[in-house]
Amino acid sequence: MSLVNESRQKVQQLLESTLPLDQLSLSHSVPLPNSAEDGFSPVYRNGLAVNGLAESIHPSLNTLYNTFKATVELKPNAPALGSRIRQPNGSFSEYQWESYATADKRQKNFGSGLFFILQNNPFKTNSEAHNRIDQHAATGDASFIVSIFSANRADWVITDLACISHSLTNTALYDTLGKDTSRYILSLTESPVLVCSKDKLESIISLKREFPEDLASLISIVSMDPLDESEQSLIASARAAGLTVFDIGQVEKLGEIYPVSEIPPKPETLYTISFTSGTTGANPKGVVLTHKNAAAAMTFCATVVPRLDNAKVMCFLPLAHIYERMSYSYALAQASAIGFPQGPSPLTLLDDLKSLKPHILGLVPRVYTKIEAALKSQTVNNEEKPLLSKLFTKAINRKIELQSVEDGADGKHLFYDGLISLVRSKIGFDNVVMVSSGSAPISPETVSFLKAALNVGFSQGYGLTESFAGVCASPRYEANPGSCGAISVTTEMRLREIPEMNYYATDKDGPRGELLLRGPQIFKEYYKNEEETKKAIDENGWFYTGDIARIDATSGRLYIIDRVKNFFKLAQGEYITPEKVENAYLSSCPLVAQLYAHGDSFKTFLVSIVGIEKEGTKNWLVSKNGVNSSDIESDEALVKKINEPEYKKAFLNYMNSNVGDFLNGFEKIHNIYLDIEPLTIDRNVITPTLKIKRPIAKKFFAEQFDALYNEGSLIRSVETKL
């Protein structure tokens, strides 16, 4: 079924008058009568989808091709893709825009050009992989796979749109995968062409030269950046390795000269293979996602994202991951102007925000905690201007109080909103009406502070690559932040009891157990991996997420509290689930930005690697512990000081005091090593989506763990007994 069932001519009018749905009506899940089975909770659906799940916004909007083309038809001259151009002096221009009509023309030409450079490629063979190129051009149903490898930019989207318009499947590589995983993906997918930024050319040519058999199908590279005479030796090197090299302008020109008809996809057409970043160090699994999955994800977005005319959005999170793919695809469907950052670093994000002034912003917790720290240092913790600090403390506390009255309370205040508008403007939030967070848990205190300090709605979502990103999102003005909201109108959920972890469907505060998902938004298979597919999806179509959830008994809202597989036993026999421990500290301690809890079956207590929020911790050391600020100016000095026994113990007491009774005594951390950002992708201890690679992290931090256990517990008064 669809959310709206009127003729195409009325679609735009209906969408404007109907969507988004009422946030409070949407924020409840309900159990379906007689749906509980032994070992499982009842099946839950959104309160607005009890009689059936939605597959698309409208029958005519059932593929990404249709949603994009509808926008091109309705608003061809609206700004679509915006970029900042680097100036000769190194600075960046204001945003320069391409219209929807221009983007559509470019993707048509680029798609046609791709067929030309592959069908006329001197390295094309009679292999099955290469035969699919001609077969697809003739019939439209034998898709080959286009690989994309670059940071976020307009050309990434042009490539994606060209694939959509010609029913081609694509996949993405990203820097943090490493050479071996990139080789694995290119080999597994038998991709004949890679579209990448110029800085990736040498590494890909070297990879082809080093592994010619594994990459036998790869015969062409398209550079997103112009190529000039200085690259001739590189192009010659590529040809010697069996690769042709073109730049995107050349391919678009060839497509303009030799056009081919678009091949509109069907709902069942494969859109993308999104490779998940595994936590074990094994090869990633390729999640196969169709246009039907994408249309359902667009439907989820339509219910929760404010509908704005001429909206601007920032495309900051990596397009290689499904969270940003969902966000930008919906932005295209809404005729939004999509701005790309000057680079992937959070350090330049505020400069881009001040130039773009977006209306909608989706980020991850680690970026929000940096924004929170920067705001606090300028407002409530501004020691250089105590009167300003006092005024902002009063204003923000009052806003938090007003926003906590009930769900939906935006906390408007005639005087304080004027004061807060100055803060919004300073960081480019002039127009922002909603921010969202995903990928990892975020502290409710951070949500409350940012909602108040920026006078903005804040929604925390939950989703996976396998669900084409979000399947639930909390109300933008949730009185008590912390939930992931109700399940979407596109998806149903149930929980599987796990008795060995004491999670039951009959728990008094609402059922607890492993979260299972089913519906049109959920994937059907892993690419060429039947074994893992069978492990993940049962005979009734339920996808086993591996996440432990609680469904609130009153509202039906979802809380992610744990993971299924990552539990271990302490020496005294108590079972520990580290995600539960980590989430408890992360959600209750604003000074904690990262946390990795570790236990040992020969030990009686937990130790932890803790990533501190730098500026907040500096203020804490100075204001609460009497440390001279000049002694902790550098990062090295701060880390050394905070790990001194006196301050480390005080910090641990702060952490355990904040977490309170939420954890049992044996679940609390007894010793810590503190650093500014100990868990990094470069160290290979977390995935690009910030999940901890526990087997690898355990080895990486083995020396610190040994030292912590040798030092012993710092909270012996509550140490667990044997």
TORVOKE-355197 format. One line per field, with one value per residue (C-alpha): x, y, z; residue number from 1; residue in one letter. Coordinates in steps of 0.05 Angstrom, whole numbers, plus 5000, padded with zeros to 4 digits. Layout:
N
x	[X,...]
y	[Y,...]
z	[Z,...]
seq	[NUM,...]
type	[A,...]
//
This chain:
722
x	[5000,5022,5013,4977,4932,4912,4929,4998,4970,4951,5013,5050,4989,4974,5045,5047,4981,4991,5064,5098,5050,5034,5095,5058,5009,5069,5108,5073,5080,5026,5026,4983,4930,4947,5015,5058,5091,5133,5200,5178,5143,5081,5092,5092,5072,5067,5001,4986,5002,4965,4926,4986,5056,5070,5116,5119,5093,5052,5047,5082,5141,5163,5236,5291,5286,5214,5225,5283,5248,5186,5230,5263,5195,5166,5227,5278,5310,5315,5386,5405,5480,5524,5600,5651,5709,5780,5809,5882,5896,5871,5804,5737,5684,5611,5568,5562,5499,5478,5403,5360,5356,5432,5441,5392,5428,5495,5473,5442,5506,5550,5508,5512,5587,5598,5568,5611,5678,5662,5632,5691,5744,5807,5813,5742,5740,5689,5683,5615,5627,5643,5587,5538,5558,5530,5472,5450,5455,5410,5360,5367,5365,5437,5467,5541,5566,5595,5643,5650,5709,5713,5694,5626,5619,5570,5603,5588,5514,5517,5548,5494,5439,5467,5466,5394,5372,5403,5384,5456,5476,5532,5576,5623,5694,5722,5791,5784,5770,5843,5875,5856,5782,5779,5810,5759,5699,5724,5738,5673,5630,5670,5662,5687,5691,5711,5692,5738,5771,5839,5876,5854,5881,5951,5928,5876,5926,5976,5922,5905,5979,5991,5929,5913,5873,5830,5815,5811,5741,5763,5781,5766,5774,5738,5769,5720,5774,5800,5862,5915,5982,6016,5977,5999,6050,5996,5949,6004,6017,5943,5942,6002,5961,5901,5860,5834,5829,5782,5759,5685,5682,5707,5656,5599,5621,5624,5554,5528,5556,5534,5470,5434,5364,5353,5332,5283,5289,5232,5220,5256,5317,5380,5400,5464,5507,5528,5585,5580,5642,5648,5670,5710,5762,5732,5712,5651,5583,5550,5479,5436,5386,5332,5292,5234,5276,5296,5223,5204,5262,5238,5169,5200,5235,5170,5135,5188,5226,5194,5170,5202,5201,5270,5305,5381,5414,5486,5513,5569,5568,5602,5560,5592,5547,5472,5453,5475,5449,5380,5385,5410,5361,5303,5332,5330,5258,5240,5275,5324,5390,5445,5510,5575,5630,5699,5727,5707,5737,5692,5743,5718,5645,5626,5656,5614,5551,5561,5565,5507,5459,5422,5352,5362,5425,5442,5506,5534,5544,5618,5606,5550,5593,5645,5592,5566,5636,5648,5581,5591,5660,5629,5566,5553,5627,5655,5702,5729,5659,5623,5562,5552,5561,5508,5459,5466,5462,5397,5371,5390,5365,5298,5294,5309,5255,5203,5221,5214,5142,5113,5128,5122,5140,5189,5202,5191,5212,5204,5269,5315,5301,5329,5393,5399,5390,5458,5489,5453,5479,5550,5554,5512,5447,5407,5356,5362,5295,5316,5379,5383,5432,5446,5500,5513,5480,5481,5476,5407,5442,5475,5407,5374,5430,5433,5357,5357,5422,5404,5328,5322,5285,5331,5314,5353,5342,5357,5371,5421,5451,5404,5343,5366,5382,5328,5267,5250,5263,5246,5200,5239,5217,5217,5206,5255,5306,5336,5290,5296,5221,5167,5177,5165,5101,5143,5168,5143,5184,5185,5235,5266,5275,5347,5341,5416,5421,5358,5319,5245,5182,5147,5194,5155,5179,5165,5192,5267,5306,5338,5305,5275,5251,5207,5177,5190,5248,5288,5339,5330,5402,5476,5512,5537,5533,5477,5506,5505,5436,5407,5438,5407,5337,5290,5239,5185,5224,5247,5315,5355,5391,5436,5416,5382,5323,5270,5201,5171,5108,5070,5091,5119,5182,5247,5309,5373,5407,5456,5484,5470,5539,5586,5577,5629,5635,5676,5714,5657,5609,5571,5555,5573,5545,5595,5549,5500,5557,5585,5518,5502,5565,5562,5489,5500,5569,5577,5652,5658,5661,5684,5686,5710,5693,5736,5731,5769,5743,5803,5787,5731,5720,5717,5768,5760,5792,5757,5758,5748,5712,5773,5747,5696,5748,5795,5740,5725,5798,5803,5735,5726,5797,5837,5884,5919,5894,5965,5986,5938,5941,5969,5936,5996,5994,5920,5925,5984,5948,5881,5916,5950,5921,5886,5849,5837,5802,5762,5741,5721,5680,5646,5629,5602,5563,5529,5512,5480,5437,5427,5483,5494,5557,5593,5576,5611,5680,5736,5796,5806,5858,5839,5858,5829,5808,5835,5785,5801,5791,5865,5880,5831,5796,5729,5690,5673,5605,5639,5626,5683,5723,5729,5779,5825,5816,5830,5898,5913,5900,5929,5986,5939,5891,5948,5971,5901,5891,5960,5941,5876,5807,5801,5732,5746,5687,5640,5686,5650,5665,5684]
y	[5000,5073,5133,5172,5140,5196,5209,5234,5302,5313,5283,5348,5382,5322,5317,5390,5385,5316,5308,5303,5265,5292,5277,5259,5213,5180,5171,5108,5035,4985,4909,4871,4827,4753,4762,4739,4670,4630,4663,4726,4791,4811,4842,4918,4968,5043,5068,5098,5033,4980,4956,4950,4975,5030,5015,5083,5154,5146,5089,5133,5145,5073,5081,5132,5146,5167,5211,5247,5256,5283,5338,5354,5361,5404,5448,5444,5511,5500,5494,5421,5410,5462,5463,5511,5524,5530,5598,5611,5636,5571,5598,5573,5610,5615,5558,5552,5515,5468,5466,5403,5408,5413,5353,5313,5331,5313,5246,5228,5244,5210,5146,5145,5159,5101,5052,5081,5075,5004,4977,5006,4988,4955,4912,4885,4808,4754,4741,4735,4799,4838,4806,4837,4906,4893,4851,4907,4960,4916,4889,4931,4870,4846,4901,4906,4942,5012,5027,5097,5120,5192,5240,5273,5317,5333,5284,5228,5244,5251,5181,5153,5186,5159,5089,5099,5124,5066,5011,5000,4975,5012,5002,5047,5042,5087,5102,5067,5000,4991,4960,4887,4902,4947,4890,4842,4885,4899,4826,4801,4850,4841,4916,4938,5012,5055,5128,5164,5229,5241,5227,5154,5140,5117,5070,5037,5030,4999,4952,4929,4919,4880,4836,4829,4765,4789,4854,4823,4853,4924,4957,5031,5088,5154,5213,5262,5315,5342,5308,5349,5338,5327,5262,5230,5185,5162,5147,5107,5069,5052,5026,4983,4953,4941,5003,5061,5128,5185,5246,5259,5316,5271,5217,5267,5294,5224,5211,5275,5253,5180,5183,5120,5115,5113,5047,5064,5015,4974,4969,4902,4929,4927,4998,4989,4939,4972,4937,4938,4950,4888,4888,4823,4842,4793,4814,4859,4834,4866,4887,4884,4941,4950,5010,4982,4986,5057,5078,5053,5092,5154,5141,5138,5204,5236,5220,5251,5306,5375,5393,5460,5500,5517,5479,5472,5410,5393,5328,5317,5245,5196,5179,5110,5095,5085,5140,5195,5158,5158,5231,5259,5216,5245,5315,5305,5281,5345,5392,5413,5447,5399,5430,5391,5405,5430,5367,5309,5339,5365,5421,5456,5438,5502,5545,5507,5514,5589,5593,5545,5562,5495,5480,5405,5374,5301,5284,5232,5237,5251,5314,5337,5329,5374,5426,5420,5430,5491,5522,5510,5542,5605,5606,5569,5554,5621,5637,5700,5731,5709,5754,5723,5654,5668,5696,5636,5587,5617,5619,5548,5519,5554,5528,5457,5464,5488,5434,5380,5395,5347,5316,5368,5427,5471,5516,5583,5641,5713,5740,5679,5660,5727,5714,5643,5668,5702,5634,5601,5653,5647,5574,5576,5550,5611,5570,5501,5472,5400,5361,5285,5236,5164,5110,5108,5126,5199,5226,5251,5309,5328,5327,5369,5420,5427,5432,5488,5523,5524,5526,5468,5402,5342,5271,5208,5152,5078,5038,4993,4984,4924,4970,5024,5068,5094,5054,5097,5167,5201,5262,5325,5354,5292,5313,5262,5248,5179,5137,5122,5135,5089,5040,5069,5061,5019,4967,4920,4895,4842,4820,4752,4733,4717,4682,4673,4749,4758,4792,4771,4792,4797,4848,4899,4962,4931,4872,4864,4821,4818,4865,4833,4874,4858,4899,4931,4972,4910,4878,4807,4781,4792,4794,4725,4702,4653,4628,4696,4711,4648,4667,4737,4724,4669,4630,4681,4740,4768,4801,4788,4854,4830,4892,4884,4931,4950,4971,5019,4990,5056,5089,5031,5072,5035,5037,5003,4976,4921,4873,4798,4768,4810,4783,4750,4722,4751,4707,4707,4681,4745,4757,4825,4856,4911,4952,4960,4985,5030,5060,5073,5115,5149,5170,5196,5228,5289,5289,5219,5219,5147,5085,5014,4968,4906,4846,4781,4714,4711,4780,4804,4875,4916,4965,5014,5057,5125,5180,5247,5309,5355,5425,5401,5359,5419,5460,5403,5398,5472,5486,5421,5400,5464,5449,5509,5519,5535,5464,5431,5474,5421,5355,5317,5356,5344,5269,5264,5305,5268,5201,5221,5177,5234,5260,5193,5168,5233,5225,5152,5173,5225,5171,5122,5176,5196,5126,5114,5053,5040,4989,4934,4937,4884,4922,4986,5004,5000,5029,5071,5097,5165,5196,5249,5202,5132,5097,5116,5086,5094,5047,4997,4990,5019,5014,5076,5073,5076,5004,4975,4919,4881,4826,4877,4930,4878,4865,4938,4960,4896,4935,4987,4933,4895,4959,4975,4905,4909,4975,4945,4973,5047,5037,4979,4998,4970,4917,4853,4794,4725]
z	[5000,4994,5039,4984,4931,4884,4811,4790,4774,4846,4877,4890,4919,4963,4988,5008,5045,5076,5095,5141,5186,5255,5297,5361,5324,5291,5356,5382,5364,5382,5389,5339,5373,5380,5347,5406,5401,5450,5458,5421,5437,5398,5330,5334,5281,5280,5306,5237,5200,5240,5179,5132,5117,5068,5008,4975,4983,4919,4868,4817,4864,4871,4847,4857,4782,4789,4850,4816,4750,4785,4816,4749,4717,4772,4789,4733,4750,4825,4853,4861,4874,4907,4914,4941,4893,4920,4903,4883,4954,4984,5010,4986,4947,4967,4941,4865,4842,4786,4773,4771,4695,4690,4737,4696,4631,4661,4687,4619,4583,4635,4632,4556,4560,4608,4558,4502,4539,4562,4497,4458,4509,4481,4544,4540,4535,4524,4599,4630,4668,4605,4564,4613,4587,4517,4544,4590,4535,4492,4542,4606,4651,4658,4701,4711,4773,4774,4832,4862,4904,4929,4984,4979,4918,4862,4814,4863,4857,4781,4777,4823,4783,4718,4748,4771,4703,4666,4716,4735,4803,4839,4900,4938,4963,5018,5045,5111,5077,5061,5000,5014,5024,4963,4923,4953,4933,4863,4852,4882,4842,4778,4768,4699,4716,4775,4780,4829,4849,4818,4882,4880,4810,4828,4883,4838,4780,4829,4855,4784,4768,4833,4827,4753,4761,4819,4781,4712,4702,4717,4650,4658,4708,4705,4742,4773,4764,4698,4669,4633,4600,4666,4676,4610,4645,4693,4636,4601,4666,4670,4598,4614,4671,4626,4643,4602,4638,4622,4661,4675,4625,4569,4587,4588,4520,4491,4518,4487,4419,4426,4468,4490,4517,4591,4621,4678,4736,4764,4840,4841,4804,4845,4863,4904,4940,5005,5039,5114,5155,5198,5270,5268,5216,5165,5095,5095,5072,5013,5028,4965,4964,4911,4888,4928,4991,4971,4958,5027,5058,5022,5053,5122,5110,5084,5150,5196,5158,5157,5088,5068,5004,4976,5032,5036,5065,5080,5051,5101,5124,5075,5015,5017,5076,5073,5123,5076,5014,5045,5066,4999,4959,4998,4990,4914,4919,4955,4906,4961,4947,4969,4991,4993,5043,5025,5057,5103,5166,5222,5230,5167,5176,5213,5158,5107,5150,5155,5080,5064,5122,5115,5140,5154,5182,5195,5233,5281,5356,5355,5312,5357,5419,5386,5371,5443,5472,5428,5447,5521,5520,5490,5533,5598,5611,5588,5646,5612,5611,5675,5664,5595,5624,5677,5626,5579,5637,5657,5586,5568,5634,5623,5551,5575,5628,5577,5527,5580,5597,5545,5477,5423,5468,5430,5490,5455,5498,5476,5507,5507,5435,5413,5453,5425,5353,5361,5376,5318,5270,5294,5273,5211,5243,5222,5184,5216,5238,5249,5263,5266,5294,5277,5274,5349,5415,5435,5506,5524,5560,5494,5459,5513,5512,5436,5430,5480,5461,5387,5392,5344,5339,5349,5327,5343,5294,5288,5226,5192,5123,5117,5128,5080,5140,5187,5207,5267,5293,5358,5359,5345,5412,5457,5528,5555,5500,5495,5452,5378,5370,5343,5287,5217,5177,5128,5178,5233,5291,5345,5398,5409,5482,5504,5571,5580,5581,5623,5568,5565,5528,5595,5628,5667,5632,5564,5525,5517,5469,5401,5352,5290,5230,5170,5114,5046,5072,5094,5048,5021,5015,5021,4955,4934,5007,5017,5082,5117,5087,5118,5185,5183,5154,5178,5138,5156,5129,5197,5196,5260,5273,5330,5370,5438,5446,5495,5472,5521,5552,5547,5482,5442,5429,5416,5460,5437,5499,5479,5427,5423,5411,5452,5522,5567,5637,5695,5743,5794,5741,5724,5650,5620,5557,5539,5494,5552,5596,5542,5524,5597,5607,5539,5550,5621,5620,5574,5585,5556,5480,5469,5513,5504,5563,5572,5618,5629,5653,5702,5731,5776,5748,5684,5658,5601,5548,5552,5500,5534,5508,5507,5522,5574,5609,5612,5645,5693,5714,5725,5758,5798,5813,5818,5760,5730,5658,5634,5655,5606,5544,5497,5482,5510,5575,5583,5572,5620,5674,5669,5677,5741,5797,5833,5772,5740,5802,5806,5734,5746,5806,5762,5711,5762,5798,5733,5713,5782,5792,5718,5722,5772,5814,5773,5709,5732,5709,5761,5725,5663,5614,5586,5519,5472,5416,5428,5383,5312,5243,5229,5286,5256,5324,5300,5236,5193,5227,5295,5318,5359,5327,5392,5373,5341,5396,5450,5419,5405,5477,5510,5543,5573,5598,5631,5665,5690,5719,5752,5783,5808,5822,5839,5871,5918,5963,5910,5879,5862,5907,5886]
seq	[1,2,3,4,5,6,7,8,9,10,11,12,13,14,15,16,17,18,19,20,21,22,23,24,25,26,27,28,29,30,31,32,33,34,35,36,37,38,39,40,41,42,43,44,45,46,47,48,49,50,51,52,53,54,55,56,57,58,59,60,61,62,63,64,65,66,67,68,69,70,71,72,73,74,75,76,77,78,79,80,81,82,83,84,85,86,87,88,89,90,91,92,93,94,95,96,97,98,99,100,101,102,103,104,105,106,107,108,109,110,111,112,113,114,115,116,117,118,119,120,121,122,123,124,125,126,127,128,129,130,131,132,133,134,135,136,137,138,139,140,141,142,143,144,145,146,147,148,149,150,151,152,153,154,155,156,157,158,159,160,161,162,163,164,165,166,167,168,169,170,171,172,173,174,175,176,177,178,179,180,181,182,183,184,185,186,187,188,189,190,191,192,193,194,195,196,197,198,199,200,201,202,203,204,205,206,207,208,209,210,211,212,213,214,215,216,217,218,219,220,221,222,223,224,225,226,227,228,229,230,231,232,233,234,235,236,237,238,239,240,241,242,243,244,245,246,247,248,249,250,251,252,253,254,255,256,257,258,259,260,261,262,263,264,265,266,267,268,269,270,271,272,273,274,275,276,277,278,279,280,281,282,283,284,285,286,287,288,289,290,291,292,293,294,295,296,297,298,299,300,301,302,303,304,305,306,307,308,309,310,311,312,313,314,315,316,317,318,319,320,321,322,323,324,325,326,327,328,329,330,331,332,333,334,335,336,337,338,339,340,341,342,343,344,345,346,347,348,349,350,351,352,353,354,355,356,357,358,359,360,361,362,363,364,365,366,367,368,369,370,371,372,373,374,375,376,377,378,379,380,381,382,383,384,385,386,387,388,389,390,391,392,393,394,395,396,397,398,399,400,401,402,403,404,405,406,407,408,409,410,411,412,413,414,415,416,417,418,419,420,421,422,423,424,425,426,427,428,429,430,431,432,433,434,435,436,437,438,439,440,441,442,443,444,445,446,447,448,449,450,451,452,453,454,455,456,457,458,459,460,461,462,463,464,465,466,467,468,469,470,471,472,473,474,475,476,477,478,479,480,481,482,483,484,485,486,487,488,489,490,491,492,493,494,495,496,497,498,499,500,501,502,503,504,505,506,507,508,509,510,511,512,513,514,515,516,517,518,519,520,521,522,523,524,525,526,527,528,529,530,531,532,533,534,535,536,537,538,539,540,541,542,543,544,545,546,547,548,549,550,551,552,553,554,555,556,557,558,559,560,561,562,563,564,565,566,567,568,569,570,571,572,573,574,575,576,577,578,579,580,581,582,583,584,585,586,587,588,589,590,591,592,593,594,595,596,597,598,599,600,601,602,603,604,605,606,607,608,609,610,611,612,613,614,615,616,617,618,619,620,621,622,623,624,625,626,627,628,629,630,631,632,633,634,635,636,637,638,639,640,641,642,643,644,645,646,647,648,649,650,651,652,653,654,655,656,657,658,659,660,661,662,663,664,665,666,667,668,669,670,671,672,673,674,675,676,677,678,679,680,681,682,683,684,685,686,687,688,689,690,691,692,693,694,695,696,697,698,699,700,701,702,703,704,705,706,707,708,709,710,711,712,713,714,715,716,717,718,719,720,721,722]
type	[M,S,L,V,N,E,S,R,Q,K,V,Q,Q,L,L,E,S,T,L,P,L,D,Q,L,S,L,S,H,S,V,P,L,P,N,S,A,E,D,G,F,S,P,V,Y,R,N,G,L,A,V,N,G,L,A,E,S,I,H,P,S,L,N,T,L,Y,N,T,F,K,A,T,V,E,L,K,P,N,A,P,A,L,G,S,R,I,R,Q,P,N,G,S,F,S,E,Y,Q,W,E,S,Y,A,T,A,D,K,R,Q,K,N,F,G,S,G,L,F,F,I,L,Q,N,N,P,F,K,T,N,S,E,A,H,N,R,I,D,Q,H,A,A,T,G,D,A,S,F,I,V,S,I,F,S,A,N,R,A,D,W,V,I,T,D,L,A,C,I,S,H,S,L,T,N,T,A,L,Y,D,T,L,G,K,D,T,S,R,Y,I,L,S,L,T,E,S,P,V,L,V,C,S,K,D,K,L,E,S,I,I,S,L,K,R,E,F,P,E,D,L,A,S,L,I,S,I,V,S,M,D,P,L,D,E,S,E,Q,S,L,I,A,S,A,R,A,A,G,L,T,V,F,D,I,G,Q,V,E,K,L,G,E,I,Y,P,V,S,E,I,P,P,K,P,E,T,L,Y,T,I,S,F,T,S,G,T,T,G,A,N,P,K,G,V,V,L,T,H,K,N,A,A,A,A,M,T,F,C,A,T,V,V,P,R,L,D,N,A,K,V,M,C,F,L,P,L,A,H,I,Y,E,R,M,S,Y,S,Y,A,L,A,Q,A,S,A,I,G,F,P,Q,G,P,S,P,L,T,L,L,D,D,L,K,S,L,K,P,H,I,L,G,L,V,P,R,V,Y,T,K,I,E,A,A,L,K,S,Q,T,V,N,N,E,E,K,P,L,L,S,K,L,F,T,K,A,I,N,R,K,I,E,L,Q,S,V,E,D,G,A,D,G,K,H,L,F,Y,D,G,L,I,S,L,V,R,S,K,I,G,F,D,N,V,V,M,V,S,S,G,S,A,P,I,S,P,E,T,V,S,F,L,K,A,A,L,N,V,G,F,S,Q,G,Y,G,L,T,E,S,F,A,G,V,C,A,S,P,R,Y,E,A,N,P,G,S,C,G,A,I,S,V,T,T,E,M,R,L,R,E,I,P,E,M,N,Y,Y,A,T,D,K,D,G,P,R,G,E,L,L,L,R,G,P,Q,I,F,K,E,Y,Y,K,N,E,E,E,T,K,K,A,I,D,E,N,G,W,F,Y,T,G,D,I,A,R,I,D,A,T,S,G,R,L,Y,I,I,D,R,V,K,N,F,F,K,L,A,Q,G,E,Y,I,T,P,E,K,V,E,N,A,Y,L,S,S,C,P,L,V,A,Q,L,Y,A,H,G,D,S,F,K,T,F,L,V,S,I,V,G,I,E,K,E,G,T,K,N,W,L,V,S,K,N,G,V,N,S,S,D,I,E,S,D,E,A,L,V,K,K,I,N,E,P,E,Y,K,K,A,F,L,N,Y,M,N,S,N,V,G,D,F,L,N,G,F,E,K,I,H,N,I,Y,L,D,I,E,P,L,T,I,D,R,N,V,I,T,P,T,L,K,I,K,R,P,I,A,K,K,F,F,A,E,Q,F,D,A,L,Y,N,E,G,S,L,I,R,S,V,E,T,K,L]
//
